[in-house]
Amino acid sequence: MKSIEFEQLDLEQGFEEIPGKTREITHKILTDTLDHEAKTGMRTRILRVDAGFQSFGQHDHPWWEELTIIKGSLYEGEPGDEEKKLVAPAFARREPGHMHGPARTDEVCYMIEVNWYE
């Protein structure tokens, strides 16, 4: 992986659908050496979550995850007492196996996501 000097991040163009995911979440990959089969590497990307997105149930994954909401907001947790509105700037770090979700949005939300294996 080579160095990248500071560049402006375009939050309007260059987003692509994520294979196997809903069309309401798109991404722009900044760096990616993540190898799920070998359980090595890392990935940094910008996620765009469109207004009206709704996920159901909790989930986990076998890699570390850090999320920084850089624009907009996201609701996480079960609707009602457990649900919490997260407004930019907000940050989360999740270890492998950490259960989280569901999530929803009522406005466009942009996040920088970093995933890695130890």
N, C-alpha and C positions, 0 to 999 in steps of 0.2 A: 504494500500500500504506500502511495506517495503522499507528500504533504499537499494540503490545499490551503492557499491563502484566503483571507476574508473575501467573500463575494456577497453581493446582495442576493437574498433568497426571493425568488419569484413565487408568490403565493397564488397567482392567477393561471399560469400556464405550466405545462409539462407534467401534469399528474396523469397517472395511468391506473386502470382498474387492477385490483389485486386478484390474481387467480383464485377461484373458489370462495371469494367473499362477495358480499352484497355490493351493488353498484353505488351505494351511498357512502362508501369509504374508498378513497383513492389514495395513491401514494406517489411520492417523488423520492427515489432512492439517491442518497448522497454518497454513501460508501457501503459496500457489501462483500464480505468474505464469509458470511454465515453458511455453514455446511451442517444441515440438520442430521444427515446420515452419520457423519464423523463426529458430530457434537463439538465443533470448533468454530472459531471465527466470531465476527460481529457484524452488525448492520446498523446504519444510521439512516433514517428516512423522515420525511415530513408526511404526516397523515392529514388528509382533509376529510372531515366528517360532515356530510351535508345535513342541513336542517331537516328534521323529521326522522332521522335515524333512530332505530330502536333495536337493541339486542335483547335476547331473552335468556334468563338463567345465568349462572356463574360458570366460569371456566378457569383453567390454569394452563401453563405450558412449562416445558422442561428447561427453559433458558431464563436468564436474568432479563429484566425489562426496566427501562427508565423512560418515563413520559414527562414532557414539559408542555403544558398548554401555553401556546404563545399568542393566540388570538381566539376570542370567542369564549364559549363555555360548554360544559358537559355535565350531565347529571349521572351519578353513579350510585348503584345500590337499588334495592327493591323500592318501587314507588310507595310513598307514604313516609313512615317514620325513619326507615333505613336509608332513604334517598338523600344524597348530598349534592348541592350544586357547586361545581368547581369552576371558577372564573379565572381567566388569564391575568397574571401569571400564576400557574399552579404546577406542582411537581409530585411525582410518585416514583418510588423504586420498589420493584417486586422481585422477590427471590423465586427460584424455580419451585413450582408446586403451590404458589400462593393463589388462593381462590379470589377472584374479583369479578365485578359485573353484577347485574346487567348495567348497560349504559344507554343513554338516549341524549338527543340534542333538540333544541328548538331554534337554534341558529347555527350557522357554519362554524365549525371548531377546527383550528389548526394545532397540531401537536408535533413536536420533534420526539421521535421514538428511537431509543438505542436498545438493541438486543444483543446478548452475547452469551457464550458458554464459557465456563471456567476451565 
